[in-house]
Each structure stands twice: as C-alpha cells, then as structure tokens.
Amino acid sequence: MAKKLFPNEIWDTENGVKISKTRRAESEKGNEPAKLKREIYLSTILRNAGHSVWLILEKKNMNLGGRRPDAIVDGLFAEMKLVTGQRKKIWDRLVYATTQSKDYVFIATDKNYSVQNVINTIKGKFMKALSDNPKYAYPFEFEEFFFISCDKEIHRIHLKEVWNAAKIKVASK
C-alpha cells in the first residue's frame, strides 16, 4: 500500500521496518529525531510480533483526508504514541490519535501499567464525561486500540466495551 501511495519514494529498512527516506531526512532536519526514534522503537516491536510496518511521509501525506498517520501497519493506517508520563496521558494520546488515523492506534508506555490500569483510567474518563454531560457522545472514530506494555507485549483494548461499561455504571447511579 505504501508503494502505491508514494510511488516515487525510496524506502530504507531498519530492524525489518520500512522507513521513508524523505521522512527520515525531514525528521533529522527538524526537531523531531526523537519522535522518529520512538516510532522506530514501536515499529520494531510490531515487526517482531509479525506485523508489516511502513513509516510513511509525514509532511507530504496531506492527501489522506487531512489525516497524518505515522505508519501503515498490515495495510492499514496507524498512529503511534509513546506515553512516558502519568497513566492519564493515555487518554490524551487517544484523543489526539483519533484526528490522525481511523484504522489502528498503538499506544506504548515505558511505565509498568497493567492492562487493567489502562482500562480503568479510560473507563474513569468516560464516566466523568457522562456524569458531567449525559449527552456526551463516544469520542473516537475507532473502536479499539493496541496497548504496548513495558514488557513489549501487545494488548488489544476494546474501547467500545469500556464505553458501554461506563454508560451502564453511570446509569445505575
């Protein structure tokens, strides 16, 4: 898919991950080498788990409906985020990611957060929003995301299920 979208691009390979040569050059010129390094780190985890990962151009992919996904993973657009701070930052990254990709979202952390910790944080955010505004609508264009724990395990979290559980809990109060 990446070759079709960007037929004139040259692709480097690092740790089995395809990286747009233009993307790498633009990243190294700007102040984003650390961002590219994080994305390569996350992409390598995905690649080691058997996924096909292409880190695509960031500046020149505006023909994607205004979205700017970081990568193509297994043929679908993907956004990648690394959370190094508090667990509540996962919510912020999800909110931002919904503006970048409708297909896949991968959020990793270097902290020792369990999947249940992450689910509880998201459920708490949903419950607060629903308590504050009963007409609050589901805020994401995707129904699930992938959480990469500090041990490099990939966990699928079904946001719609967490959303439904939050609605039931708020309604029962």
DRENDRENBA-838156 format. One line per 8 residues: number of its first residue (from 1); their letters; for each residue x, y, z of C-alpha. Coordinates in steps of 0.05 Angstrom, whole numbers, plus 5000, padded with zeros to 4 digits. Layout:
<nodes>
NUM	a	X/Y/Z | ...
</nodes>
This chain:
<nodes>
1	makklfpn	5000/5000/5000 | 5056/5049/5017 | 5090/5037/4950 | 5024/5052/4915 | 5010/5115/4955 | 5082/5140/4949 | 5108/5111/4883 | 5168/5157/4878
9	eiwdteng	5192/5146/4950 | 5255/5109/4968 | 5249/5062/5028 | 5303/5044/5078 | 5297/4983/5122 | 5315/4984/5196 | 5300/4924/5241 | 5253/4898/5187
17	vkisktrr	5214/4964/5187 | 5208/5003/5122 | 5222/5077/5132 | 5210/5132/5081 | 5278/5162/5064 | 5244/5231/5058 | 5212/5221/5126 | 5279/5205/5157
25	aesekgne	5312/5266/5124 | 5256/5313/5145 | 5258/5286/5216 | 5333/5296/5222 | 5330/5367/5195 | 5275/5388/5243 | 5269/5379/5317 | 5237/5310/5311
33	paklkrei	5293/5259/5311 | 5269/5235/5380 | 5199/5225/5353 | 5224/5183/5295 | 5267/5143/5343 | 5205/5128/5386 | 5166/5108/5324 | 5221/5062/5300
41	ylstilrn	5223/5031/5370 | 5148/5019/5369 | 5150/4994/5297 | 5205/4945/5315 | 5161/4916/5370 | 5105/4908/5319 | 5151/4879/5267 | 5179/4829/5318
49	aghsvwli	5107/4807/5331 | 5099/4791/5257 | 5068/4855/5230 | 5087/4892/5167 | 5105/4964/5184 | 5120/5022/5138 | 5136/5090/5169 | 5108/5138/5117
57	lekknmnl	5120/5210/5099 | 5091/5259/5149 | 5093/5326/5112 | 5071/5303/5044 | 5014/5256/5061 | 4960/5310/5067 | 4921/5275/5011 | 4896/5226/5064
65	ggrrpdai	4834/5265/5082 | 4871/5315/5125 | 4898/5260/5170 | 4972/5248/5181 | 4982/5177/5205 | 5052/5155/5225 | 5052/5088/5190 | 5019/5034/5150
73	vdglfaem	5013/4971/5191 | 4988/4908/5157 | 4959/4951/5101 | 4921/5000/5146 | 4938/5069/5170 | 4965/5073/5241 | 4982/5126/5292 | 5035/5111/5344
81	klvtgqrk	5043/5144/5412 | 5091/5133/5469 | 5068/5153/5539 | 5125/5167/5586 | 5086/5204/5639 | 5024/5191/5680 | 4972/5139/5660 | 4920/5194/5647
89	kiwdrlvy	4964/5216/5588 | 4940/5153/5552 | 4871/5187/5545 | 4903/5250/5517 | 4941/5209/5465 | 4878/5171/5445 | 4840/5237/5436 | 4896/5264/5392
97	attqskdy	4904/5198/5354 | 4832/5200/5331 | 4849/5261/5289 | 4907/5224/5256 | 4882/5154/5240 | 4816/5117/5237 | 4846/5049/5229 | 4899/5029/5280
105	vfiatdkn	4924/5065/5342 | 4983/5038/5381 | 5000/5068/5449 | 5061/5045/5486 | 5089/5062/5554 | 5155/5054/5589 | 5118/5051/5655 | 5094/4987/5689
113	ysvqnvin	5020/4998/5675 | 4976/4937/5672 | 4922/4930/5620 | 4870/4935/5676 | 4902/5001/5699 | 4895/5028/5629 | 4823/5004/5622 | 4804/5034/5690
121	tikgkfmk	4835/5101/5670 | 4795/5103/5605 | 4731/5080/5639 | 4740/5135/5692 | 4748/5187/5637 | 4685/5162/5602 | 4646/5161/5668 | 4667/5232/5686
129	alsdnpky	4648/5257/5617 | 4580/5222/5620 | 4567/5247/5691 | 4583/5318/5671 | 4542/5313/5607 | 4491/5256/5598 | 4490/5271/5522 | 4565/5261/5516
137	aypfefee	4579/5220/5453 | 4631/5167/5442 | 4692/5209/5422 | 4733/5163/5378 | 4729/5140/5306 | 4759/5073/5324 | 4730/5020/5369 | 4795/4991/5396
145	fffiscdk	4868/5007/5404 | 4930/4968/5419 | 4967/4979/5484 | 5041/4960/5484 | 5062/4948/5555 | 5133/4960/5581 | 5148/4886/5571 | 5134/4896/5496
153	eihrihlk	5071/4855/5497 | 5015/4879/5451 | 4945/4881/5482 | 4880/4896/5445 | 4834/4941/5485 | 4762/4946/5462 | 4743/5018/5475 | 4670/5007/5456
161	evwnaaki	4664/4954/5511 | 4696/5001/5562 | 4649/5056/5537 | 4588/5011/5546 | 4610/4990/5616 | 4619/5064/5635 | 4549/5081/5609 | 4518/5024/5650
169	kvask	4556/5045/5712 | 4535/5119/5705 | 4463/5100/5690 | 4459/5056/5753 | 4478/5113/5800
</nodes>
